[in-house]
């Protein structure tokens, strides 16, 4: 007779893995230790995640979704781009795993930025460009700015921040928040907060 499924097994595994990653670092974490922390069999972890690296990617996707949900809850629909960046600072620095992804790349999450091979960075770039275009259509962002070019510059800055600690040496949360705040200040210069309401 098959064993009954553990309730919320996937989330239990992710919760256990996230705590172990923060406590020990990704490289020192094992699937066996995740299973032990989650209170399930090692084979159950492999039924949810094919490899340790797949588990790390799921942790990062979940962390990014937590940040996105927090920003969306704080700002609602159609925020200004600078508001989005400032809310992202608060969400990022309030999430230990995602802060670690920026500040302590190899120590906590291994070389995850170098290993990313999917389309997440392109999706982020395209989403930012679309956000700017929507703001321009509402009259809330300068139409003199090329949305795709600005999105490319901002995306490159984000990718650069992911590897900054590795290339420049240890950074503090205050330095990370300050760098993102500068990006918010830069884009605020293109925003037109006193634009007339549409349909007026």
N, C-alpha and C positions, 0 to 999 in steps of 0.2 A: 504494500500500500504506500503511495507516495506521501512524503512529508507535507504537512500543511504549510502554505506560504506564510512567511513572517510578515505581519502587518507593516506597511510602509518600509519594506525592506530596502528599496533603493535610497530613500532619504536617510535611513539609519546608517547605511554604508557611507553615504556622503558626509553625514554629520561626524561620524567616527574618523573618516579620512581627513576631513578638514582640521579637526582638533589635533590629530597626529602630525599633520604637515606643519601646523603652527608650533607645535611643541618640539618636534625633532627635525623638521625639514623633509622635503620630498624624498631625497635620496636615501635617507635613513628609515623611511617608512616602508613597511612590507605589507603585502596583501594579507599575510597571516596576522599581523598586528591589527590591521583594519577589522578583520573578521572577529578577532578577540575583543576589540573595543566595542564593536557593534553587537556582540553576543550571538553571532551566527557562525555557521560553518564556512570555511575558506572557499569551498566550492560554490556557495551561494553568492559570494562576491563575484566570482568569474561568470556566474549566470547573468549578472547585471552588467559587468564590465569585462571586456575581453582581455584587457591588460592594465597594468599599473598606469601606463601613460594615458589610456582612455579614461581612467578614473580621474587623473589630474585635469584633463580637458573638461570633464563634466563638472569638476569643482569650479573651474574658471568660468564656465558658461553660467553656472548657478550664481556665482558671485556677481557676474556682470548683470544678470537678470535682477538680482536684489538691488543693485545700484540703480538700474533703469526704473524699477518700480518705485523706489524711494524718490527719485527725481520727479517722476510723473505725478506721484501723490502730492509732492510739495508744490509743483508748479502748475499742474493741470494741463490743459491742451493749449497748444500754440504759444509757448513762452518765447521770449526773445532769446537769441543765441547766447548773449552774455549771461542772462539769468540761468540758462542751462549749464553753462560752464561753472558758475559759482555754486549751483546746487550740486553739481557733480563733485566738486571739491569736498563738500560736506558729506556726501554719500561715500566717496572714496575713503576719506580719512576716518569715517565711522565704521569701516568694514576691514577688520584686520587682515583677512586673506587677500583682498584686492590691494590694500596698501602694501602688503608684502610683495605682491606681484610687481609693483613699481620700485620699491625701495630695497628689496633684498632678493633679487631675482634668483640667483643661484643657490643662496643659502636656504631659502624656504621652498621654492618651487622648481629648483633645478634650472636648466636652460630652456624654459618653456617658450620664451619669445622667439628664440632661434628655431624652435621645433615647429612653430605654427605653420601649417601647410594648407589650411582651408581658406575660405574666402572672407573671414571675419573682418580683416582690415579693409578690404574693398567694400564690403557691405557698409561698414562704418563711414567710409569716405563718401559713398553714394548717398547714404542717408543724410549726412551733413550737407551735401550739395543741395539735396531736395529741400531740406529745412530752410536753407538760405533763400532758395527760389520762392518758397511759400511766403517767407517774410517779405520778400521784394514785391510779390503780388499784392500783399496787404498794405504796402506802402510803409512798412516798418523797418526797411533795410535799404541802404543806398543801391539804386539800380546801376550805378557806375561800377560796382564791383562785379567781377565775373564769379558767379557762384561756384563753378567747378574749380577754378584756380584757388579761391580762398579755401574751399574744402580740402583741396590737396595740401595746401600749406598747413592747415590745422591738423590734418591726419598725419602728416609727416612729423609734426611736433609731438603728437600723441605717441607715435611709434618710437620717436627719439626718447621720450620720457621713460618708456618701458625699458630701454637699455642704458639709461643715463647712469644709474648706480654702477653698472658693470663697466662702463667706459670712463666715468669721471671719478669714481670712488663713492664711498657711502654718502647717502643723502638723508636728511631728516624729513619727517612728515611736514614740518613747517616749510622747508625748501620746496618740497613737492607741491604743497598747496599754494605757495607763493608763485611758482612757475605757472600753474594753471590759472591763477588769478590774473597774471599778466596777460595771458591769452584772452581772458574775459574782458579785460580793459581794452585790449587792442580791438576786438570785434565790436565793443560798445561804441567805438568811434564811428562805426558805419551804420549804427542803428538810428532810426528816426522815431523816437518815442512819442513825438507830438504830431504824428501823421494823422490826417483826418480819417474818421471812421468810414469804412466802406458803406456805400448805400446812402450816405448823407446828402 
